[in-house]
Amino acid sequence: MEQRNNVTEFVLLGLTQSPEGQKALFVVFLFIYIVTMVDNLLIVVTVMVSSTLDAPMYFFLGYLSFMDAVYSTTITPNMIIDLVDEKKTISFQACMSQLFIEHLFGGAEILLLVVMAYDRYVAICKPLHYLTIMNQRVCILLLLLAWVGGFLHAVVQLLLALNLPFCGPNIIDHFVCDMYPLLKLACIDTYVIGLTVVANDGAICVAIFVMLLIFYGVILHSLKNLSQEGKRKAFSTCGSHITVVVLFFVPCIFIYVRPPSTLPIDKSLTVFYTVITPMLNPLIYTLRNGEMKSAMKKLWTRIRK
């Protein structure tokens, strides 16, 4: 037990050691973070105040944007500060908190994407029963299940990390606290724990990704029964969802579906799904959704008055 207290803080090396590179990345990531927060919070507010966006799809989209905003806030501000701060350290408690929150919201978001796929399946394949099946009680229950699933996933990650003994080395060659970099610092054989992480992260990612592909495959197959206008709207909506799914899952699968190790490309992939994807999600959904764009215009008109 004493071994575990030898490390009270970690040093995050970040994305680059070059001063010029750090200054450039500071500007880039600050801009990305501002756009991410404005876009996602705009969707949250629009869904909350607009009477036309009362369909279950927008209920879930509002929570997806909320999750993206918090998920990004868990990682990006600390990374931005480290780019200009000489002391690039994070306390042991803050590291564990970041690990828990990022996996709580990341896990919940993955499950929410499944819920959104199911919502589109019911809307397109069973349109006459849509409002009966996806009533308010069911929507809240599905959202609650996403939160519970994310919480359980995050608890497993946290318990695994808290039981790792750190005997001295405390330099993390990354910009965020995550399991694989932490396993590299532990002073025990982490083979079994690493397999547990692969199962808790990688296997779940693959299983859910395959499930989502099946969902959207069934949906796209059923489009032949719709009118041309119906096909156009369904393609537009499903295209947005599939794009978001691919952007989030492909980097995660590459990182976690392999024996526990850290590769140089891991940092870039982590940036993509933790920083870039939360910024792109609202743009993808709003640019391809006429109702959302119309509701945002109305909200902007009301604010200007």
Phi, psi and chi 1 to 4 in degrees:
 res  aa     phi    psi   chi1   chi2   chi3   chi4
   1 MET       -  -32.6 -164.5   64.2  159.1      -
   2 GLU   -65.9  -32.8 -170.9  177.2  -19.6      -
   3 GLN   -58.0  -38.1  -80.6 -174.8  -38.9      -
   4 ARG   -66.7  -22.0  -64.0 -168.6 -179.7  103.0
   5 ASN   -91.2    0.3  -64.5  -31.6      -      -
   6 ASN   -66.9  -27.5  -75.0   -9.0      -      -
   7 VAL  -109.4  116.7  171.5      -      -      -
   8 THR  -105.2  -13.8   57.8      -      -      -
   9 GLU  -152.8  159.7   64.9  179.0   16.4      -
  10 PHE  -118.8  151.7  -64.5  101.3      -      -
  11 VAL  -104.9  121.4  178.1      -      -      -
  12 LEU   -96.0  116.8  -62.2  171.3      -      -
  13 LEU   -71.6  -22.5  -67.3 -176.4      -      -
  14 GLY    78.9 -162.5      -      -      -      -
  15 LEU   -84.0  -32.7  -69.3  169.4      -      -
  16 THR  -152.6  153.4  178.1      -      -      -
  17 GLN   -99.1   -4.5  -58.4  -60.3  -58.1      -
  18 SER   -76.8  124.6  165.4      -      -      -
  19 PRO   -57.9  -41.0  -24.4   34.6      -      -
  20 GLU   -66.1  -42.3  -67.5   75.9   16.2      -
  21 GLY   -63.7  -38.3      -      -      -      -
  22 GLN   -64.8  -40.7  -71.1  176.2   -8.4      -
  23 LYS   -64.7  -42.4  -69.6  175.4 -176.3  176.6
  24 ALA   -65.3  -44.2      -      -      -      -
  25 LEU   -66.7  -32.9  -70.8  175.9      -      -
  26 PHE   -58.3  -47.8  171.9   81.0      -      -
  27 VAL   -64.5  -45.1  174.7      -      -      -
  28 VAL   -62.4  -50.0  170.9      -      -      -
  29 PHE   -73.8  -29.2  -73.3  125.5      -      -
  30 LEU   -64.2  -44.2 -180.0   60.7      -      -
  31 PHE   -61.6  -46.0  172.9   76.5      -      -
  32 ILE   -61.2  -42.0  -71.0  174.3      -      -
  33 TYR   -65.3  -41.7 -179.3   63.7      -      -
  34 ILE   -63.1  -46.1  -68.3  171.3      -      -
  35 VAL   -61.3  -42.1  172.3      -      -      -
  36 THR   -59.3  -48.3  -60.7      -      -      -
  37 MET   -67.6  -44.3  -64.6  -55.6  -67.0      -
  38 VAL   -63.1  -47.8  170.1      -      -      -
  39 ASP   -64.0  -47.4  -73.8   -7.2      -      -
  40 ASN   -69.1  -42.6  -79.2  -66.3      -      -
  41 LEU   -68.8  -30.4  -67.0  178.8      -      -
  42 LEU   -63.6  -41.5  179.1   59.6      -      -
  43 ILE   -65.0  -43.1  -72.2 -179.4      -      -
  44 VAL   -58.7  -48.5  171.8      -      -      -
  45 VAL   -65.7  -42.6  172.2      -      -      -
  46 THR   -60.8  -44.5  -57.1      -      -      -
  47 VAL   -64.7  -36.9  170.8      -      -      -
  48 MET   -69.6  -39.9  -72.9  176.0   61.7      -
  49 VAL   -97.6  -16.2  -56.2      -      -      -
  50 SER   -87.8  125.7  177.1      -      -      -
  51 SER   -76.3  -17.6   58.0      -      -      -
  52 THR   -83.2  -17.0   59.7      -      -      -
  53 LEU  -101.2   57.0  -58.0  178.9      -      -
  54 ASP  -102.3    5.1   56.4   -8.6      -      -
  55 ALA   -73.2  152.1      -      -      -      -
  56 PRO   -53.8  -35.2  -28.3   35.9      -      -
  57 MET   -56.7  -41.4  180.0  177.6   74.1      -
  58 TYR   -76.9  -30.0  -62.3  109.5      -      -
  59 PHE   -58.6  -48.2  171.1   77.4      -      -
  60 PHE   -70.3  -37.2  -64.3  130.1      -      -
  61 LEU   -63.2  -38.6  178.6   57.0      -      -
  62 GLY   -60.6  -42.9      -      -      -      -
  63 TYR   -72.1  -32.6  -85.0   97.2      -      -
  64 LEU   -62.1  -42.9  179.7   69.6      -      -
  65 SER   -66.0  -38.0  -66.9      -      -      -
  66 PHE   -62.3  -44.8  168.9   72.6      -      -
  67 MET   -62.0  -42.0  -69.9  177.1 -177.5      -
  68 ASP   -61.8  -40.6  -86.2  -24.4      -      -
  69 ALA   -64.1  -45.1      -      -      -      -
  70 VAL   -70.7  -41.8  178.1      -      -      -
  71 TYR   -58.1  -45.8 -174.2   59.1      -      -
  72 SER   -65.1  -38.8 -179.4      -      -      -
  73 THR   -67.3  -27.9  -60.4      -      -      -
  74 THR   -64.8  -29.7  -54.8      -      -      -
  75 ILE  -115.1  -50.0  -64.3  167.3      -      -
  76 THR   -63.6  -47.6  -48.5      -      -      -
  77 PRO   -58.4  -41.3  -25.6   35.3      -      -
  78 ASN   -64.1  -39.3 -171.3   65.3      -      -
  79 MET   -65.5  -40.8  179.8  178.3   64.3      -
  80 ILE   -63.5  -43.3  -68.1  171.1      -      -
  81 ILE   -64.0  -42.1  -67.8  169.7      -      -
  82 ASP   -63.7  -24.7  -76.4  -13.8      -      -
  83 LEU   -69.7  -22.3  -74.0  169.0      -      -
  84 VAL  -118.5   -5.3  -66.7      -      -      -
  85 ASP   -98.2  133.1 -167.2   -4.2      -      -
  86 GLU   -68.8  -35.8  -69.8 -174.5    9.3      -
  87 LYS   -90.7   94.3 -171.6 -177.6  178.3 -175.1
  88 LYS   -94.7   59.6  -54.2  176.8 -169.6  -57.3
  89 THR  -112.4  157.2   59.1      -      -      -
  90 ILE  -139.2  132.7 -177.5  170.3      -      -
  91 SER   -66.7  159.6   69.1      -      -      -
  92 PHE   -58.4  -44.2 -178.9   86.5      -      -
  93 GLN   -64.7  -41.8  -68.7   78.8    6.6      -
  94 ALA   -66.2  -36.4      -      -      -      -
  95 CYS   -63.4  -45.4 -179.4      -      -      -
  96 MET   -66.1  -36.9  -65.4  -60.1  107.8      -
  97 SER   -65.0  -44.1  -62.1      -      -      -
  98 GLN   -61.8  -43.2 -174.3 -177.5   63.3      -
  99 LEU   -59.0  -45.3  177.3   73.3      -      -
 100 PHE   -66.7  -47.8  176.8   78.1      -      -
 101 ILE   -68.1  -40.5  -64.9  171.8      -      -
 102 GLU   -64.7  -36.8   83.5  179.6   74.1      -
 103 HIS   -80.6  -27.7  -78.2  -83.5      -      -
 104 LEU   -62.5  -52.6  167.3   63.6      -      -
 105 PHE   -76.4  -34.3  -78.2   87.6      -      -
 106 GLY   -65.2  -44.5      -      -      -      -
 107 GLY   -65.0  -43.1      -      -      -      -
 108 ALA   -64.0  -37.3      -      -      -      -
 109 GLU   -66.7  -40.6 -179.5  167.2  -25.2      -
 110 ILE   -59.0  -45.0  -76.2  173.8      -      -
 111 LEU   -70.2  -32.8  -65.5  173.6      -      -
 112 LEU   -66.5  -33.5 -176.0   59.5      -      -
 113 LEU   -63.9  -33.8  -69.6  173.7      -      -
 114 VAL   -66.1  -44.4  176.4      -      -      -
 115 VAL   -60.2  -42.6  170.7      -      -      -
 116 MET   -66.2  -34.6  -66.1  174.5   74.2      -
 117 ALA   -66.7  -41.2      -      -      -      -
 118 TYR   -63.8  -39.2  175.1   69.6      -      -
 119 ASP   -60.8  -43.8  171.2   70.0      -      -
 120 ARG   -67.9  -35.3  -70.7  -59.1   84.4 -155.7
 121 TYR   -61.3  -47.6  165.5   76.5      -      -
 122 VAL   -65.6  -43.1  175.6      -      -      -
 123 ALA   -62.4  -37.6      -      -      -      -
 124 ILE   -92.8  -39.0  -66.5  169.5      -      -
 125 CYS   -89.5  -23.7  -60.8      -      -      -
 126 LYS  -135.0   59.1  -59.9 -178.4  179.7 -179.0
 127 PRO   -61.6  -33.6   22.4  -33.2      -      -
 128 LEU   -69.7  -24.2  -62.2  178.6      -      -
 129 HIS  -107.5    8.0  -55.4  -74.9      -      -
 130 TYR   -57.8  -54.0  176.4   60.8      -      -
 131 LEU   -68.3  -25.6  -67.2  178.6      -      -
 132 THR   -74.1  -44.3  -56.3      -      -      -
 133 ILE   -71.4  -48.3  -63.6  173.6      -      -
 134 MET   -95.4   55.4  -62.3  -60.1  -67.2      -
 135 ASN   -77.5  173.7   57.1   60.7      -      -
 136 GLN   -59.3  -40.1 -172.7  178.7   28.3      -
 137 ARG   -63.3  -42.7 -176.8  178.7  177.0 -177.4
 138 VAL   -65.9  -41.8  170.0      -      -      -
 139 CYS   -60.5  -45.1  -70.1      -      -      -
 140 ILE   -65.0  -40.2  -66.7  173.0      -      -
 141 LEU   -63.6  -43.4  178.1   61.7      -      -
 142 LEU   -65.0  -39.3  -69.4  172.3      -      -
 143 LEU   -64.4  -41.7  179.2   64.3      -      -
 144 LEU   -62.9  -40.5 -176.7   60.8      -      -
 145 LEU   -62.8  -37.2  -72.7  174.3      -      -
 146 ALA   -63.2  -43.2      -      -      -      -
 147 TRP   -64.9  -43.1  -79.4  114.9      -      -
 148 VAL   -63.5  -44.4  170.6      -      -      -
 149 GLY   -60.9  -43.6      -      -      -      -
 150 GLY   -63.3  -39.0      -      -      -      -
 151 PHE   -64.6  -46.4  176.6   77.1      -      -
 152 LEU   -62.6  -41.4  -66.2  175.5      -      -
 153 HIS   -61.1  -44.6  165.9   72.1      -      -
 154 ALA   -68.1  -36.6      -      -      -      -
 155 VAL   -62.9  -42.1  165.9      -      -      -
 156 VAL   -60.4  -45.5  171.9      -      -      -
 157 GLN   -59.9  -45.0  -64.0  -72.5   93.7      -
 158 LEU   -65.5  -43.9 -178.6   62.5      -      -
 159 LEU   -63.0  -40.6  -69.0  176.8      -      -
 160 LEU   -62.1  -43.3  -69.2  172.8      -      -
 161 ALA   -68.7  -40.5      -      -      -      -
 162 LEU   -66.8  -23.8  -72.2  173.9      -      -
 163 ASN   -93.2    5.1  -78.7  -75.5      -      -
 164 LEU   -83.7  128.3  -70.3  174.0      -      -
 165 PRO   -85.3  126.5   26.9  -28.2      -      -
 166 PHE  -110.5  115.0  -60.2  103.5      -      -
 167 CYS   -96.9  -10.8  -48.5      -      -      -
 168 GLY   175.0  -62.9      -      -      -      -
 169 PRO   -57.9  130.6  -22.5   33.2      -      -
 170 ASN  -134.9   17.2   68.2  -25.0      -      -
 171 ILE   -95.0  117.7  -61.9  175.9      -      -
 172 ILE  -101.3  118.2  -61.8  177.1      -      -
 173 ASP   -82.0   66.6 -172.2   13.0      -      -
 174 HIS  -163.0  177.1 -144.9  -60.4      -      -
 175 PHE  -109.9    3.5   62.3   86.9      -      -
 176 VAL  -146.5  151.0   64.2      -      -      -
 177 CYS   -79.6  117.8  -77.2      -      -      -
 178 ASP  -143.0  168.7 -155.3    2.4      -      -
 179 MET   -64.1  -46.5  -78.8  -55.7  -60.5      -
 180 TYR   -62.3  -46.8  -78.2   -0.2      -      -
 181 PRO   -61.4  -35.5  -24.9   35.4      -      -
 182 LEU   -69.8  -38.4  -70.4  173.1      -      -
 183 LEU   -59.8  -33.7  -72.9  175.1      -      -
 184 LYS   -65.9  -27.4 -163.0  173.1  179.7 -178.6
 185 LEU   -90.1  -17.7  -62.4 -179.0      -      -
 186 ALA   -65.9  143.9      -      -      -      -
 187 CYS  -100.5   40.3   52.1      -      -      -
 188 ILE  -137.4  170.4   57.9  168.5      -      -
 189 ASP   -72.8  116.3 -177.5   -0.1      -      -
 190 THR  -101.2   19.0   58.9      -      -      -
 191 TYR   -59.9  -50.6  178.6   75.6      -      -
 192 VAL   -66.3  -43.6  175.0      -      -      -
 193 ILE   -63.2  -38.5  -63.5  176.0      -      -
 194 GLY   -61.9  -40.0      -      -      -      -
 195 LEU   -64.9  -36.3  -69.7 -179.8      -      -
 196 THR   -64.4  -40.2  -52.4      -      -      -
 197 VAL   -65.0  -42.0  174.0      -      -      -
 198 VAL   -59.4  -42.5  170.7      -      -      -
 199 ALA   -68.1  -41.8      -      -      -      -
 200 ASN   -74.2  -27.1 -169.9   40.7      -      -
 201 ASP  -107.7  -64.5  -70.6  -24.8      -      -
 202 GLY   -64.8  -49.7      -      -      -      -
 203 ALA   -63.0  -40.4      -      -      -      -
 204 ILE   -64.6  -43.0  -68.9  175.1      -      -
 205 CYS   -58.7  -47.9  -84.8      -      -      -
 206 VAL   -63.9  -45.5  171.4      -      -      -
 207 ALA   -60.9  -45.2      -      -      -      -
 208 ILE   -71.1  -37.0  -67.9  178.6      -      -
 209 PHE   -62.5  -44.6 -175.1   57.0      -      -
 210 VAL   -63.2  -41.6  171.1      -      -      -
 211 MET   -60.6  -42.3 -173.6 -169.2  -53.9      -
 212 LEU   -66.1  -40.4  -73.1  168.5      -      -
 213 LEU   -62.7  -38.8  -68.2  179.8      -      -
 214 ILE   -65.2  -45.3  -67.4  171.8      -      -
 215 PHE   -54.0  -53.0 -102.7  128.7      -      -
 216 TYR   -72.5  -26.9  -73.1  113.9      -      -
 217 GLY   -63.9  -43.8      -      -      -      -
 218 VAL   -64.0  -41.9  172.1      -      -      -
 219 ILE   -62.4  -49.5  -68.1  171.4      -      -
 220 LEU   -64.0  -34.1  -66.1  174.9      -      -
 221 HIS   -66.0  -33.9  178.6   71.6      -      -
 222 SER   -79.5   -7.6   67.8      -      -      -
 223 LEU   -67.5  -18.5  -65.9 -176.5      -      -
 224 LYS   -63.3  -19.8   60.8 -176.1  179.4 -178.4
 225 ASN   -87.8   -3.8  -59.5  -38.5      -      -
 226 LEU   -95.7  163.9  -60.0  179.8      -      -
 227 SER   -73.2  171.5   63.3      -      -      -
 228 GLN   -60.9  -41.9  -75.3  -60.3  114.5      -
 229 GLU   -65.7  -41.1  177.9   63.1   18.6      -
 230 GLY   -63.6  -40.6      -      -      -      -
 231 LYS   -63.6  -41.5  -74.6 -179.6 -178.4  179.0
 232 ARG   -62.5  -47.1 -172.8 -168.3   63.0   78.2
 233 LYS   -65.0  -42.4  -71.5 -173.7   69.3  175.1
 234 ALA   -65.3  -42.9      -      -      -      -
 235 PHE   -61.4  -41.1  -94.5  120.4      -      -
 236 SER   -63.3  -47.7  177.5      -      -      -
 237 THR   -66.9  -49.7  -56.3      -      -      -
 238 CYS   -66.2  -33.8  -69.1      -      -      -
 239 GLY   -61.0  -41.0      -      -      -      -
 240 SER   -62.4  -46.9  -59.8      -      -      -
 241 HIS   -63.3  -45.1  -72.5 -137.4      -      -
 242 ILE   -64.7  -39.0  -67.5  170.3      -      -
 243 THR   -60.2  -46.3  -57.5      -      -      -
 244 VAL   -62.7  -43.0  168.5      -      -      -
 245 VAL   -59.9  -46.9  165.6      -      -      -
 246 VAL   -65.1  -43.9  170.4      -      -      -
 247 LEU   -61.2  -35.3  -71.3  175.5      -      -
 248 PHE   -83.8  -43.5 -166.7   91.5      -      -
 249 PHE   -82.1  -38.1  -83.3   89.1      -      -
 250 VAL   -59.6  -48.3  171.0      -      -      -
 251 PRO   -63.0  -40.5  -21.3   33.5      -      -
 252 CYS   -61.2  -43.8  -73.8      -      -      -
 253 ILE   -64.1  -41.4  -70.4  172.9      -      -
 254 PHE   -62.1  -39.2 -178.7   85.8      -      -
 255 ILE   -75.3  -44.2  -70.5  175.1      -      -
 256 TYR   -97.9  -18.0  -68.8  112.3      -      -
 257 VAL   -94.3   69.2 -174.6      -      -      -
 258 ARG  -169.3  162.7   65.5  169.5 -165.3 -113.8
 259 PRO   -55.3  141.0  -24.8   33.6      -      -
 260 PRO   -53.4  116.7  -25.1   33.9      -      -
 261 SER  -166.1  165.6   60.5      -      -      -
 262 THR  -118.6  132.5   54.7      -      -      -
 263 LEU  -117.5  155.1  -59.9  175.7      -      -
 264 PRO   -56.6  -32.9  -26.2   34.3      -      -
 265 ILE   -74.6  -13.6 -163.7  174.7      -      -
 266 ASP   -58.7  -38.2  -73.2   -5.3      -      -
 267 LYS   -61.3  -46.5  -69.6 -176.5 -174.2 -179.4
 268 SER   -64.0  -41.7  -60.0      -      -      -
 269 LEU   -66.8  -38.3  -69.3  173.4      -      -
 270 THR   -65.2  -39.9  -55.0      -      -      -
 271 VAL   -57.9  -40.5  165.1      -      -      -
 272 PHE   -63.4  -49.6 -164.7   81.2      -      -
 273 TYR   -88.7  -12.7   74.1   82.5      -      -
 274 THR  -101.3  -25.1   60.4      -      -      -
 275 VAL  -115.7  -49.0  179.8      -      -      -
 276 ILE   -75.8  -48.1  -54.4  -62.2      -      -
 277 THR   -59.1  -44.2  -59.4      -      -      -
 278 PRO   -59.8  -25.8  -27.3   36.6      -      -
 279 MET   -78.2  -38.5  176.9 -170.7   70.5      -
 280 LEU   -75.4  -32.9  -66.8  178.9      -      -
 281 ASN   -51.5  -53.6  -77.2   -4.0      -      -
 282 PRO   -63.9  -34.0   19.8  -31.0      -      -
 283 LEU   -65.9  -42.3  -63.1  176.0      -      -
 284 ILE   -62.5  -45.4  -67.9  167.8      -      -
 285 TYR   -70.5  -41.1  -79.5  115.0      -      -
 286 THR   -77.2  -37.2   54.0      -      -      -
 287 LEU   -66.7  -25.2  -70.8  175.9      -      -
 288 ARG  -106.4   10.3  -62.8  175.3   64.9   94.0
 289 ASN  -126.5  107.8 -169.1  -56.1      -      -
 290 GLY   -64.5  -39.2      -      -      -      -
 291 GLU   -65.2  -40.1  -69.2 -178.3   -3.0      -
 292 MET   -66.5  -43.4  178.7   61.2   74.1      -
 293 LYS   -63.7  -40.0  -73.6 -168.9  -73.6 -172.4
 294 SER   -64.3  -42.9  175.2      -      -      -
 295 ALA   -64.5  -37.3      -      -      -      -
 296 MET   -67.2  -38.8  -75.5 -177.6  170.7      -
 297 LYS   -63.3  -42.1  -72.4  177.0 -177.4  177.1
 298 LYS   -63.7  -40.6  -70.3  179.0 -178.8  177.7
 299 LEU   -64.1  -42.8  176.3   62.7      -      -
 300 TRP   -62.9  -39.6  177.4 -114.2      -      -
 301 THR   -63.8  -41.9  -56.7      -      -      -
 302 ARG   -64.7  -38.9  -74.0  167.7   58.0 -177.7
 303 ILE   -66.5  -40.6  -68.5  173.7      -      -
 304 ARG   -67.8  -28.7  -69.6 -177.7   65.0 -176.7
 305 LYS   -74.5      -  -73.1 -178.3  179.0  179.6
